[in-house]
Amino acid sequence: LNLFFDLVQRARALPQAMRPYMQPTASQNEAPCIRFDLALREIESIVRDSNKFFDAAAPWKLKKTDPDAMIAVLTISLELLRCIALAYQPFMPDAAAAILDQIGVPDNERSFAHFESGILAEGSPISKPKPVFPRIDPD
């Protein structure tokens, strides 16, 4: 589980990882530039690793064999999702808000200052999941 807690720490550090790319920089021959693409790359790295964690941990299999481990996996997954949604707010505010609403993050805990506030309080209400993005059929 230490590897997964390291992933949570990386997710909580997203503001620091994104900050250099979100401030205008310029060289002598260039206009100021904000590198949203590199900031998004930081978030996407956490998203990819979070998906790998969730697939490898397979909480749906743990329900019958190890319910305590299932709760730990789901708790870590919710924390990762909270951090990812917070980080996506400047880029996709409506989608990020929908995710944060569904997992019960209060409106007053959605700034970058709240990355370190940690895991949602035990017993926090979580609404029934609804798709945030429309399903794309390959047809």
Salt bridges, closest charged atoms under 4 A:
ASP37 OD2 - ARG35 NH2 2.64
ASP49 OD2 - ARG10 NH1 2.84
GLU79 OE2 - ARG12 NE 2.84
GLU79 OE2 - ARG82 NH2 2.77
ASP101 OD1 - ARG110 NH2 2.60
ASP107 OD1 - ARG110 NH1 3.56
